[in-house]
Amino acid sequence: MSLKRALAQHTAVFSFPVNLPPLFRLASSRETIEKMVVAQWMPIQYADLEESRRLVTAHFREHGTLDGLSKRLLKRVPWFLFSSVAEESPLASHEGFVRAWLVWLDRQSNSSILQALLHTFLIYYPKPVSLWGTEIKDRLQKSMRSPLRALLDRCVQFRLLDPDGPSVFATHFYQGNVPLRDLCVSLGFTSDITNHGFVQAGLDHLLQYLRHATEIGLSLTQLRAILDNVCDQEGNLPRFTNHFPSQLADALLEPFEQQRAEPGLRGFLRDFLLTHFGDPRVQVAAWSKVSPTAKGVMLGWLSGSYAHREDARFKMFMQEIAKQLPTMEHDVRRLQQGSAKESIQRVRAVLHALHSIAGVAAFFGLTDLMEIGAKLEEQLLPLRDGMNTATNMDAILLGLDNIRDLIAAMPIDVEVSWRSS
């Protein structure tokens, strides 16, 4: 991750802070955090920070010591310690430099430098996490300053300096039934932290948890609560990174490439993704970063054509529907023959068959079949009630033919008998 990318969150000209406020100060809202940041942080121009990096790196490469570097330059080290430029490795990977700078840090009384180190640690979450986490925790423990003691308490509570910190963060979220943004605010995380490093690793754990939701036994109510809490106050998916929404869609859909989702779960996920991404057949750009596998599952749910080759019940239900079609057509053709009472009985028989078809279609999520059945019912209801309508019998027969076409297109072997014209 480039330094420019990490810093760009602050201002259009890449300004960056010198004096940090307490990172985990309790705040009732994100606005409180942002006001606190604006009031206490002084900007450093991005170009100045790059020049500081160049001067520090060149000096240490030439002399092998930090002696001769100004305190002003050494205070800025946390902001470029973990980042890399071009082919250069980050300063944090040079053991000699790190050891010398930490010795210098231990001689300083200014707590803002240690706060800056913790802040950038959470942004980059560098490897090995245990090494840097231990270095920071040891210095927080030795400090008698109350702001740093408060930082230590929060770091210990949420394991922020431990390798398993991101998984603990994710667990706090999905077990605590708290909005994700609120959790970040309660931790004092500013926008540059929520968009990178520690939080991104926590989101990866969350995505894996959702990917295995059915195996874990997560109920639909629990899943609904988690996804509601992922969304912001306006009900939109947050863009912690450009890829988070598409990664979420992948995690929710890909598990169902090889297994069938229960109707309630399938309907909820389908509606949730339609709300946030739109229909992939129309909103192509919105689905461009979603994996082909996930997109294929969604398209199958929308068209009702997802595979049921191994589902014996599905084949049995489709065969039963195919057998009912000729009887339904016969009743429709006889509607204008015989008494009014007989016609009403025939309409009721056809409607009863349509209700059975609708139940099967709803169970398997066959939306196209459900739509055809609903339209046919709308055309038949006036006839059942004895109303003199101009309902077109050919339109009803065409609807039944459309049902035949759908069954014939299913990925199963079902014998379909065609009506005579």
C-alpha positions, 0 to 999 in steps of 0.5 A: 500500500502506497504512502500516498494512498494511506494519506489521501484520506485527509485532504485533497493536497495530502496534508497530514497531522503532526499532533495527534489527539488521544486515538481512542477518546470516547465519542458519541458520534463520528462527527465528534471524532472528526471535530476533535481531529480538525481542532487538534491536528496540524497539517504536514504537506505530503511533499514535505513528508516525502522529503522527510523520508528521503532525508532520514533514509539517506542519512541513515544509509550514509552514517548508520546512525540517527545522530545529526538528524533533527528532532523534527524529522525523527518525530515524523518517522511513524508516518512513513515507517511502514510504507514503501516507495517504488522498489525501496523496502519500508524503513520498518524492515531495516532492523538497524534503523528500527532499533536505533529509532526505538532507542531514540523514542524511549528518550522522548517525553512527547506522547504524541509520537507513540500515539502516531506509531500506534495510529500508523500501525493500525493503518498498515497492520505490518507483519510481523504483527506480534513484533510491532504489537509487543513494541508498542504495548511495552511502551504504553505499559511503561508510560504514566501518562493518563492518555496513554494508559487509556490507550493501553486499556482499549488496546488490551480490551479489543486485542488491537496489538495482537495477531488475533485482533482483527478476528476479535474485532469481527466477533465483537461486531457480529455477536454484539448486534451493533452497527459497524460504523458505531463500533469503529466510532466507539474505538475512536477509529478515524476514516484512514484506519477504517479504510485500511489495515486492522479494520480491513483484516477484521472485515476479511474475518467477517466475510469468511464468517458470512461465507460459512453462514449455513455451515455455522447454523446462522439463522435468517434473523441473525444474518439479517441483523448482521447485514443491517448493521453492516449498512450505514445510517442511510441503509447503504453499503459502506465502501471501506475499500472499493472492493468491500461491496463486491467481496460481500456479494461474493461471500453471500452468493458463492456458497450456493453454487453447489448447494440449494439455498432455502427459499426464505434465505434465497429470497432475503439475499436476492432482495438484499443484493437487488437493493444494493447492486440492482439487477445484474441483467440491467445494472451491469456496471454495478456487478462488474467487480462481483465474481462470475460464480457469484453473479451466476448464482444471482442470475439463476435465482432471478431467472429460476433456471439454477440447476436442480439435476440432482434434486429428485423432488424438483423433477417429481414436482415438474412432472406433476405440473406437466401432467396437469396442463392438458386437464387445465387446458381442457377445462379452459376450452369448455368454459363457454360450453355447458351451464354457468355453474359448470363453468365456475366449477371448471374455473375453480379447478384451474385455479386450484391447479395454479395454486399448487403450481405457485406453491412449487414455484415459490418453494424452488424460487422459480420467479418466472413461473410464479409471474405467469401463474399470477397473471393467469390467476388474474385473468381467471378470477373474474370468470370464477366470480361469474362476471361477464368479461371479455377475457381472451381464452387464447391468452389463457391458453398461451399462458399455459404454453408458457409454463410448458416452455419453462418446464422444457427449458429446465435442466431435467428430463421431464416429458411435456405433452403439447396441446393441439392447436 
